[in-house]
Amino acid sequence: MNQPRPWFQWLLLWGLLLGTWWGAERWGPAAPWLDVTTTLRPLQPRLPRAIATEDRASAPFVGASQKAWDFLDTLELDLPAAWQLTGSARAWYPLRRFFLQLPEADQRRVEVYHWGDSQIEGDRISKVLRKRWQSKWGGRGPGWVLPLTPASNTAIVGSLKTGTVRRNSGFGRGRKAEALRLPFFAVNDVSDTAIWTVRGNGRSSLTHKGWTWTDVWSQDSGTVRLVEEPLASSLDSLSWSHAPVMGDLALTLSPQRLQGIFLGQPHGVYVHNLPMRGSSGTLFDKISDADWMQLKAAHAPSLILLQFGGNAVPGIHTAQEARWFAKRLANNIRFLERTFPGIPILFIGPSDMGKSPSSFPGLPLVVDALAAEIASTSALHWDLQAAMGGPGSMAEWVGRGWASDDHIHFTRRGAQEAGERLEQALLAAWQSLRTP
């Protein structure tokens, strides 16, 4: 008579094995090969020579504009190593394609999405790239805006004349799942008929004025009407082509849920400032596929900037916790890579924090973990703490008036400095990528 197989013993053995593995992963020390502080080395933009193939349509840099190379000849950059972009070899090709689009922005729209935490609120850092690149390559208008944001966007001057508008977000405290919509991960709910006026802030940049295309993304079958509609030709019920707006543009809004209002042109460079106060950048894969497909069809990104990490630092006390956070963020980067194949992604941050290097013990753990995980993706990395001057540099920035007394957030002058260093890092990468 056959004896029954010891299934229970096998299940118990597997349970013990999995339990031991989970315990070691949860509480055990990091393996020596995961010590990124000693093993990780930054990779510089050195592209391998392209291999000739029969399929010339897939050649990476066909049709490179001479205007791009002429522009590079005017640059004189000598960046410190700490300011330079790093990344795996496969990360540089998409960035080079993006650079070659900039000189062609007089014929097409080149959109840069800058999602980040409160460090970029109020159009900080994003403004530097938009102002420089629109002045050089063309484009009028601030890009995506909303009537209500936690911190006023200095790219525009807006005023709610009548009606009630409330902001709801899909992240942070009091988040609502239905408000997790692109491009802001938040919405403005119009309760009754409202009139909102908006104009470009010329004091921030003259290129913020003069946009000729207003595109409204809305839900709930709401209607939007330009107050002086005879000046515009309607492309559809929520999109208008009109004369350059140098003063106020007034919009009448019926009850609806606003996702965003694009102020721009059919061509030019647009750097969208999309702050997410309190977020750590791990919600991109929670957005509905329909929203991503709409963005891809109507306002596809040419470059994605992600600036996160500071909100995770205070709650992290071990290297394992830092790795968990970094892996979650890296998975969100991979989600964006799958959604927008061939589009370069640059991760920025976190900045230095605290009055001394010991103020936030989790900061070096997060910085190291992010550096290791981002290197495993196709994204590039700009170490903002290193670009500031390294651990302890926040105290110096506060002393210069470049950061506020909380030793966390930049002042507008500091954000300008950070933005200029970021632009120089990007332009230096462009020079390095000139010869494949």
Secondary structure, DSSP 8 states (H G I E B T S, - for coil): ------HHHHHHHHHHHHHHHHHHHHHS---GGG-HHHH--------------S-GGG-TTTT--HHHHHHHHT------GGGS-EE-GGGHHHHHHHHHHGGGTTTSEEEEEEEESGGGGGGTTHHHHHHHHHHHH---S-EEE-S--SS--TTEEEEEEES-EEEEESSSTT--GGG--TTTTEEEEE-S-EEEEEEE-TTT-GGGS-EEEEEEEEETT--EEETTGGGEEEEETTEEEEEEESS-EEEEE-SEEEEEEEEE-SSEEEEEEEE-TT--S--GGGS-HHHHHHHHHHS--SEEEEE--TTTGGG--SHHHHHHHHHHHHHHHHHHHHHSTT--EEEE-----SSSTTS-THHHHHHHHHHHHHHTTT-EEE-HHHHHTSTTHHHHHHHHTSB-TTSSSB-HHHHHHHHHHHHHHHHHHHHHTS--
